[in-house]
Amino acid sequence: MHIDKNSYGTLALVYTIGLAVLIPLFIFGTLAIWSVAVATLVIVFCLWQTAFFRVPVRNRLGDAHKVSSVADGKVVIIDKVFESEHLKKECIQVSVYMDFFDVHANFWPIDGEVTYYKYHPGRHVLAFKPLASEENEHACTGIRNADGKEIFFKQLAGTFARRITCYSEPGLQVKAGEQCGIIKFGSRIDMFLPLDAQIDVKLGQEVRACETIIARI
């Protein structure tokens, strides 16, 4: 396990603020319950933030045909939809919602070539609401496998998320299970799959990035 390389700045800010609170407490504070409680909360918060930006080592179960989950979380949408941005056809949408306690690093779902990438600034409504897919800040990526089958996924920012990092670049060759980015502080992943894909998850199921197979294409 390691810390996401694009989160060092955020963690530095968190620890700077934490130290700004702790140092006066240790110098001028007492062992009063309130000061001990404040110090404990600050330390716990800093440790939680460090854990939040962790990038765990996972077993890579996806390949060119087995589509693994991009993120940890819960399946909140499985539906037939029309994907209008890139694929421009009907697809099966599978959405995974991440809460504050999930790993927020994202991982490539299949082996293949990145065919499309676009970042969209936007709002920050609750990520589990359907309209978040179009109105929230999001980044979109298309990947085509060696057989020419293409999938598409969106990294969606949530109410508190203010930054999406994605390593997508058209022409990039990617491997399932390697990190593709991170979304900070609560968010969602929308995956768009071919209509003939075999969906291997159910609504409400908890999934793990890299290790849960979402579909077979």
QUILIN-V545554 format. One record per run of one state. SS is the DSSP state (A for helix, B for strand, O for the rest). FROM is the first residue (numbers start at 1). LEN is the number of residues. If there is no record, write none. Layout:
ss=SS from=FROM len=LEN
ss=SS from=FROM len=LEN
//
This chain:
ss=O from=1 len=1
ss=B from=2 len=2
ss=O from=4 len=1
ss=A from=5 len=24
ss=O from=29 len=4
ss=A from=33 len=20
ss=O from=53 len=1
ss=B from=54 len=2
ss=O from=56 len=10
ss=B from=66 len=3
ss=O from=69 len=4
ss=B from=73 len=11
ss=O from=84 len=5
ss=B from=89 len=10
ss=O from=99 len=6
ss=B from=105 len=3
ss=O from=108 len=4
ss=B from=112 len=9
ss=O from=121 len=2
ss=B from=123 len=1
ss=O from=124 len=8
ss=A from=132 len=4
ss=B from=136 len=1
ss=O from=137 len=1
ss=B from=138 len=7
ss=O from=145 len=5
ss=B from=150 len=8
ss=O from=158 len=6
ss=B from=164 len=3
ss=O from=167 len=6
ss=B from=173 len=2
ss=O from=175 len=4
ss=B from=179 len=5
ss=O from=184 len=3
ss=B from=187 len=7
ss=O from=194 len=4
ss=B from=198 len=2
ss=O from=200 len=6
ss=B from=206 len=2
ss=O from=208 len=5
ss=B from=213 len=4
ss=O from=217 len=1
//
